[in-house]
């Protein structure tokens, strides 16, 4: 960064300061050094972004023909065609009448300035920003893909290695192919990141998600509160962000740690495919079932979604009579039988009927053969099937 009083870097690129750099003596690229109309020194202007003062705009300034007498019709034999003049008045120079003493609505220029200041503050102090992944781009030469975030007028690029870690099993894919697959599964997810560099000439910035996650891990898992306790512990119910969804489960970001939650921990009822119930960007409640922070560099966390909610089967079992008939919907079929979600809240496992098997989502009538309060299970047989339309 350029010291105060000197011009911007020749390449227009802002980089994060070294740890020994005095942040109070650094500044971002200043605005143009052209003198103002009243010869005001540049030191009195905003060093981040110069905003022109508002001035009143009259019809004479916008329409060149305003205030002039219109030509008489007798002067020409043919009528003069009318041309529509497009009025383009920049917002910063437009006089705005506010409802209150101060304007409560931000102009587009003010929004862009605030977004730019977010990037500068993250670059200088390491404060992490939060946005959604809005795009994934391939490398032109087959190199590492990258995630894309648009923060104001700037395009923030995060290389795949700064967003996710490769699994041990690449499933016969190259590292870059696996990176591309993992980033695409995270489109729309909400992530934290730290700005590592800004190029004002091109409007590009470089971000790092892993550095932001390391900051959150130290704060939530390793640092103690004033009471001498950890913020995160086993049994705690907390909010998590869904980052990726696959048929067998979901990945959530839990205070700087990516946690995988399998199907069996998503719901008390059977879910055949997690992709039909969750999507990247969702915020859900989870309960931490296991936490091991013995190795600060490799903290292990296990979480459950279903343990946050009450089990509807427990109340439903008390209302079921053996031999009774109950309506439900087929939710899953496997080697052990057909699973039916009864309308009254319980899940019943049924044997395969002698005739054709009902498809998933078919409405059926089930006769209850038995109930176990210990295993919280119900079993029976299908007696009537209505094929879904």
N, C-alpha and C positions, 0 to 999 in steps of 0.2 A: 504493500500500500504506500502511497505517496505521503510524506510528512506534511504537516499543516503549512500552508503558504506556498507549496510547490505544485506543479501541474500533475495531471493524471499519468499513470504508466503509459509508456509508448504503445504497448500492445492492447491497452484497454481492458486487461484482465485483472480482476481482484482475486487474491488468494488469501486463504486463512493465515493469520499471523502465527509466527513461531511462539512457543510457550513463554520465552523470555521477553517477548515484545510488550511494551507498555501500551495497552489498548487505549488509554486516555490520550495518547499523543498521536493516534492514527486517525485517519478519516477516509471516507470514500472519495471516489472521483468527483471533483467539484464541478459546478456548472460552468457554462461558458464565461470567459473572462472579459466579455465586451462591456464597456462602461454603460451605465444606465443614462436615461435622458437627463436626469438632474445631477449627473456627475457624482452619484453616491458611490462610495468605495465598495469593492466587491466583498470586503470582509463583513459587511452588514447584511449580506444575502445568505439564504439557506445553502449550506455547503453540499446538501444531498440532491435536492431538486429545486430549480428555480421556477416559481410560479408567477406568471405575469399578473400585475395588479388589474383588478376589474375596472372597466370603464363603460360608460353608457354608450349604447349604440343606437343611433337614430336612423330613421328611414333614409335620410340623405346619405348616410355612410354606406348603407347596404344596397340601395337601389340607385344607380347612377342617374336615372331620369327623375328622381324625386326632386321637387321644388322647381322644375322647369315647366314652362308652358307647353302644352301638347300642341303639335302642329294642327292647323286647321284642315278640315276635310277638303276645302276648295283648292288647296295648294296642289294637290295631285289628282289625276283622273282616276287612278286605281287606289283602292284602300290599302293602307300599309298593314301587312300581316303582323299580328301580335305574337311576340315571342315570350315564353315564360322564363323568367330569370330565377334561377335556383338560389335561395338564400342559405348560405353556409356561414353561420356565425359560430366561432369556437366557443365552447362552454365556459372556459375560464374567463373570457372577456364579456360574458353575458351578465347583465344585471339581474339578480335573482331576489325576489321579494319573499322573505321568510315569514312563516306564521308567527313564530316567537321572536325573541330578541336575536337568537342565533339560528343559523340554518341547520336543521336536523337531518337533512338528506345529503349524503356524500355525492359529489360529482364524480364522473368517471376518472378525471385526473387525480382526485384525492384518493380514490380507491387504488389506482395504480401506484401512487406514491406510497401508500401504506403497505401494499404488497412488496414493493421494492425494499422498504425499510425492514420488513420481516426477514428478507434474505440477507441484508447487511448485518442485522443483529445476530442471526444464526451464524454467519461467517465469522464475526468478531468474537462472540461469546460462547459459541457452541450450543446455544439453545436450540432444541429440536422443534421442528414444524410438523404439522399433521395435515395430510391430504390423502386423496384417493389416487390409486394408480389408474391413469386415464388412457394409457396406450403402451404397447410393446412393439419395439422396433428390432428388426434383424440387422446384423452387420452386413454391409455391402460386400465384403470379402469373405463372408462365412465365419467371421469372428464372433466374439461374445455378444449376445443380444442385450438389450437395455430396456428398463422401464422408463416411462415418460410421465411427468406430472407438470401441469400448467399452473403456475402460481403467479397470478396477475398477468403481466405482459411477458414474463420470462418462462422459458421452457427448461424444466429441471430434468436432467438425465441422471439415472442411477444404473450403473452397470450391474449385471445380474449377480456377480460375485459379491456386490455390496448390499444385496437385498436378501438372498437366500443361500443356504448351504446345500451342496450336492449330497444326495443320499449315497450310501455305500454301494447299493445295487443300481447301476445305470440302466438295467434292462435292455442290454444290447444297443444302447444309444451312445452317441458321442457326448462329451460334457456340454458342448454348446447346444446340442439338441435337447438335452435334459433341462438346461437352463431355460430355453425357450418354452418348453412345456410347463415348467413350474411358474414362470412369469405369466403365461397366458391363463393359468388356473387362478391367478391372483388379480386379474383385471377387475377393477371396481372395489378392491379391498382398501381399507383405511390403514395407512402406515405412518410411522414417525421417521423423520430423517433430519440430517444435519447438512447444511450447505458447506462445501469445501472449496468452491471457487465460482466466480462470476465473470462472464465476458460481456461487457456492456456494448461492445461493437456488434455482436451477433445476437444478443438477447438470450444467451444460454447460461445455464448454471449447472453445477455438478453437485449431486447429493450422495449421502451415505446413510443407509438405514441401520447397518450394523453398529455404527458408532452411537446412534440414538438409542438403540436397544441396550447397549452396554451401560449407558447412563441410567436408564430406567431400572435395570437389574440391580445396580449398586444401591439405588435409592430405595427400592421396595423389598429386596431380598437380603441385603447385607447391612445396610445402615440401621441403627437402632433409633427408636423414638425417644422422647424425653423421659418416658416411663421405663425405658430400658427393654422394650419389647420390639419384635420384628413386626413390620407392617403386614406381611403376608405369612400365613401359617396354615397348617393342616386344619381342615374343617371350616375355613373361611369361605363365605359366599361372596363372589366378586363379579364384576363385569368384564367380559372378554369380547374381543373383536374377531369375527370369522374372517380368516384370510384366504382359505382355499377349501373347496368341497370336492370330494371324490365319492363314488358309490359306497365305499366301505366305511366312511367316516368324514370328519371335518378337522381342519387345522385352525386353531385359534391363537391369537397373540395375547399372552397373559403377562403384562408388565415387563416386556422385553424378552420373553421366552416363547418360542413357538411350541405349542402343545398339540398333540394328536389325540382326538377323542373318537374311539371306535363306535360302531353302530349300537352295541349293547349298552353304552352309557349315554345314549342320546334321548331315549324315551323308555317309559315303563312298558309301552306296547311295542310290538315288533315293527320296525321300519325296514322295508325292503331295499330302499335306496335313499341315501342322505341327500342326494341332489334334488329331490323333490320337496325337501323341507327346509333347507338352508341354502344360503348363497353368500358369496364374498361381499363384505361390507356390513353384514348383520352384526348387531350387538346383542349378546345373550348373557344370561346369568349362569355361572358354573360354580361348583363346589370343589375346592381343592381336596383331593382324597389322599395324596401323598406328596411329600416335599422333602428333598434331600439337598442341603446346601453345604455339605461337608467339603466339597470341592468348589470354591468360589468361581472357578473358570468353567465348571460343568454342572450347573444346578439342574436337578431333575424335578419335574413337576408333573403330576397326573391329576386330571380333573374329570368331573362328571356333570352332565346336564340334567339327567333324570333325577339325581339325588337332591336337586333343588326343589323340585315339585313333589307333591304328595302322590302316592300311588293310587290311582282310581280303582284299581282292582281290589284293594283291601276293603273298601266300603261296599263294592259291588258283590263280593263273595257272601256277605252277610244277607243279601237279598235274594240269592239264587236258591231255588228249590230243585233238588234232584228229581228228574222226570219232567220238569217243566220245559216248555218250548219258548225260545227267545229269538228275536230277529237280529241279524247282524250283516256285516260285509266282509267278504274274503279279502284279507290283506297280504297273505303270503302263502306260498306252497313250497315245501321241500320234501326230503325223503321221509321225514318223520310224520308227515300228514299235512292237513290243511288248517291254517290258522284263521279264525274268524273273530273280528272285533265286534262284540255284541253292543247293541245300542245302549244298554244300561251300564256300560263301562268296563266290563271284564273281557278278557281274551280267552277264547275257547279253542283247544286243539281237537280237531276232528279226524277220524279215520277216513281213508279214501272210500268214497261210495262205490257201490258195485257197478254203477253206470259211469257215464262220462264225468270227468272232474270239472267242477265249476271254475271259471276263469277268475282272475283277480278283479276285484271291484264288483263281483256278482253279489246280489242280495240273496240271502239264504235264511232258512229257518233251521235252528239247531235244537235238538233234544238233549238236555243235560244228563249225562250218565254218572258224573261224580264231581266232587269238589274237595279240595285239600286246603285247609287253612294254614297248615304248616309250610307247604311249598307255594302257597298262593297260586294255585293252578286249577283250571277247569277243563274237563274233557267231555266229549259227547259225539253225536253223529248228526250229519246233515240230512234233513228229511224233505226239504223243499228248496228249489233253486229258481231264481228269476234272473235270466241273462240280461246284463246291462245293455242299453241301447247304444 
